[in-house]
């Protein structure tokens, strides 16, 4: 054990902020939210396009029900 009487002071106390001080939110959080929202929109849009085009694809390509299910499964991830 150290016999030093030096006290550890939290960094918030050194900067003059109180113990209940809250750090400012990162301004890039809105950009991250926008990117995530656009990515989710693209995923849903892709699934919608495949499901709408599926009957025409099945007729034009002469695919079976099993292959139709395979197309749905592979397009959804």
N, C-alpha and C positions, 0 to 999 in steps of 0.2 A: 504494500500500500504506500501511496505517496503521502507525504506529510504536507504537501503544498496546500495552501488555502485559496488557490486560484479557483475561481468559479467559472463554470462553463455557461456562456451566454448564448441563447439561440440567435440565429442570424436575423430573425424578425425584430428582435429587441435592439440589435446593433444598428439597424437601418431606421429606427425610429417608429416602426409600425408596432401596433399593439399585438398581444398574443392571439387576438381573434381576427387578425388581418387575413384577407383572402387574396391570393395571387390573381392578377388580371388574366382573364381568359385569352387563350391564344387566338389572334385575329385570323389565322389560317383555318380555323375550325369550319368556317362557312364554306371555304373553297373545298375542303375535304367532304363536307356534307353534299355539296353540289356534284362532285365527282361520283360519289356513291349513289346518289339519286339518279344520275344520268346512266350509270352502269346498270342499275336495277331496271330502269325504263327500257334499255336496250334488250335485256334478257326477256322481259315480258313481251316486248314488241316482236322479238324473234319467234317466240313460242306461238304467238297469235298468228303471225304470217304463215308459219308451217301448218298450223291447224286449219287455217282457211284454205290454203292451197292443197291440202292433202287429198281431197276427192279428185281434183283435176290431175294431180300427179299420179294417183292410182289408176285412173282411166288412161292417161297418156302413156304411162310406162308399163301398164299391164302387170302391176304388182299385186301380190296376194295380201290377205289380211295380216298374215304373220309378218310380211315385209313392211306393211303399213305400221304395225306396232313397233317394228325395229326403227323406222324413220322417226316416230314420235319419241322413242327412248333416246336415240342418239342426239336428237336436236335439243332435248331438255337437259342434257348435261351428263 
